[in-house]
Amino acid sequence: MPDLVPASGTVHWIGAGLSTGSGLAALCEHTDGVRLWHRTVERAAEALDRLGLTGRAEPLAYTLDALTGRLAPGDVVVSMLPASEHAALLAACVTRRAHFACSSYVSDAVLEQVPAATGAGLVVLTEAGLDPGIDHLFAHSLVARARRAIGDDTAATYRLTSYCGGVPAVPNDFRYRFSWAPFGVLNALRSTARYVENGTETVVARPWEATREHLVDGETFEVYPNRDSVPFIEQYELPRAWRPQTFVRGTLRLDGWLRAWDTVFERLRTGDDAGIAALAKELAAAHPTTDTDRDRVVLAVSLEVRVPGSGTGDGGDAGDQAGDVGNGSVWSGSYLLDLEGDEEESAMARCVSRPLALGVRHILDGSLSPGLSRAAETAPRSEQWLRELRHQGLEFTLRVAG
């Protein structure tokens, strides 16, 4: 393993859009070397003022060349830009020997550069936001608890569902509130989804056509699969002796969303890229996000493991000791994060920026190794991140039975 490039203490936060929130303030408390890059110096200064950080971070006008010229070895670049721009940013980081962090899924273009970054002693932190990010932490924690209760070599079947969504705190007719760019929302709906249902891998070209009702703490939502869930079976370290009956990572929407978006889906079925871009602009104009709107984030991750011949569990909440669950039993666990935004910060900004800032702090303290990381890659690290996030005021609940 190459030597880690020591962190310099300087953090370049790129972009101050809807997902930049109190995580940036947490970084300003941790280091005095924060620089906020936005479209113009004025826009960056306005964002700092909105966050109460005037004088605590330096506002700068972003271009890739301007950023590259300011990078020094050991700096950390935090990208809040679209995922399509991450590869160019990472290339600049490798050239200047700076670390890289983002909340987005790792792309093929980023993966291609990971060997060079690793060889240079750099951390490439991805999937360290809400979804992906906190959902990974919840899943790792649940899987580890179930493994301790059941054992890796015990034949069993399981159902793991992970659904996340940003919705309006007060339901509207559109049954949605844009918490990121409408074009990105529409493109995600155009992406094929792969998941496990009834023990079989299933692929749908139009994810919304697989929408179904889903109860969360007694409330009815609508959910649909998102992207490719299957690789996460290995990433979450589920034992090979356990067979998936259901394994799906997906998106959560308010009840009634499918019907409210019927005209949107009709255009998604027939539109080309230009048509979808035009639709995105129409939706942004028709459903603007205002300062008085309040959003809500719901992230629900559940795991149920059933040993052959099982009935129902006894409802106990131990479920964490090896051998607790034997033949004829069911172990189940769930995490729920349900947060509403307030006048100071949206729920989405809080849930994306805080785990990302926590990951950056772990780059700064040298506890992440060179190479690719996705949030916290192991159960012990996930538990650590969850403790730290709870300490920072991010509330969530855990329920375990079996």
N, C-alpha and C positions, 0 to 999 in steps of 0.2 A: 504494500500500500504506500503510495507516495506521501511525502510530508504535507500536512495541511498548511496552506498559506495563512498565516496569522491574520485575524481580522484587524482592520485599521481603526474601527470605530465609526467610520463614515458610512452612512446609509443613503442611497439615492432612491427615493420613492417616486416612481414614474406614473403619473396620472392621478387626478383628484376627482374622479367621477362618483357615481352613486354608491360604490362599494368601499370607498375610502372613508374611514371613520375613526373611532377611538383607538384603534390599533396603532395609528400613526402617533397619537398623543402618548400612548404607552412607550413607544420607541423614543420619543422626545424626553421622557423621564429616565430612560435607560442610557441614552447617549446624547451628547450635545452636537453630534456631527450629522444631523438629518438635513437632507436637501430635498425639497419638493419640486419636481419638474412637472410643468403643465403646458398647455398650448402657448400661453404668454406669461410673462412675469406677473402681469396684473391678475390674470386668472388664478395663478398659483397663490398670490398674496390674498386674494379673495377667499380661496379655499382655506388657507391658514387662519384667516380671521373667523370664518364660519366655525372652525374647529377649536377656536380659542387658543391658537398656537402662534399668533403673531409674535415675532421676535425669538421664537424657540426653534424655528427651522428656516432655512434659506430658500426663498422662492426663485425659481429659475424657469426660463423658456426652453421647452424640450425640442431638440432635434437629435437624431442619433449621433451626428458628428459633434454637436455641442456636449452631449453626455460623454462620449468617448474621450473627448479632450480633457474632461475633468476626472476621469477614472484613475485610481491609483491602486497598486497591489493591496489586496486585503479588503477593499471596499465591498459593500454589498449593494447589488442592484435589485430593487423590488419592482416587478412589473405589474401594473394594473391595466395594461394595454390589452387589446384583443390578442388571443393566442397566436394569430397569424404573424404577429410582430415579435414573438419571443425568440425565434431562432436568430434573428439579426442582433437582438440584444445580447443573447448568450455568446454569439461570435465575438462581439465587442468585449464581453467579460473575459473570454479566454485570452484574447489578445492582450488585455491589460491586467490579467491575473486577478480578476474580481469575482466574487461569489454572486450567485443568481438565485432569486426566489420569486415564486408566483403562486397564485391560487388556482390556476387552470390545470386541466388534464395535460399530461405530458404528450406532446405531439411527436410524430415520426421525425420531423425536422430538428426538434430538440434532442431526441434520442441519438440522432446521428452525431451530435457534437459531445455527447456525454463522455466517450472515451478520451477525447482531447482534454475536456475539463477535468476529468479524474486524474489524468496524467500530470496535469498542471497543479494538482493539489487544491482544486476548487470544489465547493459544495454547489450542487444544483438541486434546489428544493422546489418541488412542484406539488400540486394537489393539496395545498395547505390552507384552504379556506373553509367554507361551510360544506358544500357539496360540489366538488370533492374536498375533503378535509376532515371536519368533525365527524362526518358519517364513517370515515375510515376508523377513527378512534373508537367510536361506539361499537363497530363491528368487531375490531380486534379484541376489545374488552369482553364482549359477549362470547365470542368463540373460545377465548382462553378460559372463561368461567365454565363453559359447557365441557371443555376437554378435561378440566380438573374433576368435574363431577362424574363423567361417563368413562373417560379413558380413550386414548387414540385408537386402540385395537378392537374396541367393541363395535360390532355391526350395528348400525343405526341408520335411520333416515332423518333428514332435516328440512326445515323450511326457513329460509332467511329472506326477509324483505327489508329494503331500505328505501324509504320514500322521503323526498324533501321538496319544499316549495315555498316561494314567497308569494303571499296573497294579500289582498286588502284587509286591514283590520276590521273595517266595516264593509260587509259585502255590497258590491255594486252590481248593476245589470250586466256588465261585461264579465263579472266574476273573476277579475284579474287586476293587478296593478303592476306596471312595468318597473322592475327593479334593476334591469339592465337593458341594453340596447334592443329595441324591437326586432331589428334585423337578426341579431343573434338568437333571440327567442324563436323566430320563424325557422331559421336554419337548423336549429336543434330538432325541431319537429320534422324536418325533412330527412333526418339521419336514421338509417336502419337501426333497429334495436334487436339484440340477441340476448336471450335469457333462458332459464330452465323452468318449465311448467309441466306438472304431472310427470316428473322424472325424465322429460325429453327436452332437448334443446329446441327452442322455438325462435324463428326469425320473422319480424314484421317490418315491412318497408315504410309503413305509415304508422308510427307509434300510437297516435291518438286513436287509431281503430282498435287498439287493445285496451282502451280505457275501461276501468271497472270501479265499482264502489269499494271503499276501504274505510273501516272504522278505526279511529284513533281516539282513545280515551272517551269512547261513547259518542263521538262526533263523526258524521259521515262526510267523507271527502271523495274525490275522484282521483285515480292514479293511473299512470301508464308507464311502460318500460322506457328506459333512456339509454342510448348507446349500447355498448357491449358489456353485459354483466359478467359473462362467463370467466374471463381472466381473473376476476377478483376472488373466485373460489380458492385459487392458489395463493393469491396475495394475502387473503385473510387467514391462511394456514388452517383450513378445514381438513381434518384427517381423511386419508384416502379410504378408510374403512367405513366412513359415513357416506351415504348416497343422497344427493340432493333431489328432493321432490319438487321444491320450489327454490329458486335463487334468482332474485330480481332486484336491481337497483333502478329506481325510477323517480318520476316527478309527481308531485302532489298538487292538486288544484281544489278549489272550492266546489262543493256539490252544485251541479248545474252548469259547470264550465263547458262541458262538451256541447251542450245545446246552444249556449251563448256564443260559441265560437264557430257555429256551423258555416257561416258565410266565409270565415277565414279559411276553413279547411277546404272549401270548394276552390278557392283560389290557389291554395297550396298544391292541390292535385294537378292543376293545369298550368301554373305559372312557371316561367323560366326565371333566371337570376334577376334580370331587369324587372320583371313583374313583381317578384318577391321584394326587391328593394323599394319599389314604388308602394307596395302594400305596407311595408314597414313604416314609411313616412306617413302614410294615411293613418295608421294606427297610433303613431306617436302624436299626431295632431288631434285625433279624436279622443284619445285617452291620456292626456298629459299628467305627469306627476307634479303636484303642487306642494308648497311648503306646509299646507294644512293637512295633507293626506297622512295617514298613518298605516304603516305596513305591518304584516305579521309573518313570521317565519315559523314553519312547522317542519321538524325533522324527526321521523319515527323509524327506528331500526329495531327489528324483532328477530329473534332466533328461537325456533322450537326444534328439539331433538327427541326423536322417538325411538326407543329400543324395541325390537320385534316383540309382538305380543303385548304391547303396552296398552294400558288404559289411561286414566287420568292420574296426574300426580297428586300428592297429598296437600299441595298448597303451601308447603313450608317455604321459607326464604333463605335457607342455608345454601344448598346446591353448589357449594364451592369446594367440597372435599372429595378426593378421589374415591370412587366406589359408592358415593351417595345415591347414584341412580343406577339401578340394576334392571334385569329383565322385567318387562311389564310396566315400565315407567316412562314418564315424559319430563324432560327438563325444558324450561322456557325462561327467556329473559328478554327484556326490552328497555330501550332508552327512548326518552321523549324530550325534545327541546321545543318549547312553544313560547315564543317571545314576540311582544308587540313593540313597535318603535314608539318614540316619544318626540317631544319638540326639540330635543337636543340631537337626536341621532335616529336614523332608521334602524329597524331590526336587522335588515340585510347588511348594512354597513358594519354594524357591531359584530355580526356572526362571521363575516368574511375577514374583516381587518384584524380582529383580535387573535385568532389562531395563526394568521399569516405573520403578524408581528411577533408572536411567541416563537415561531420557527426562526425568524430573523434573529431574535435574541439568542437562540441556541447556536446560530452561526457565529454570532459575536462572542459567545463564551467558549467557542471551540469544541462544543460537545457533539457536533455533527461531523461525520467523516467525509473525506473527499468522495465525489461521485453523486449519483442520483439518490434522492430521498423523496418519498411521497408521504407528507405529513409525518406521523410516527409509524415506522415500518414494523414494529413489534408490539406485542401485548404489554410488556413492561414499560416501554416508552409511551405507549398510548395512555396507560394509567397515569403516568407522570404528567403528560400534557393535559389530561382531564382534570387532575388535581389543580394544576396551575390555572387552567381556564376558569374553574369554579372559584378559585381564590381571587381571580380578577373580576368576579361578579357575573359570569355567564352561567345562568341556572339551567339545570336539566335534571330529570328524574330517572332512576334505575329501578326496575322491578325484576325480581328473580323468583322463580318457583320451581320446585321439583326435587 
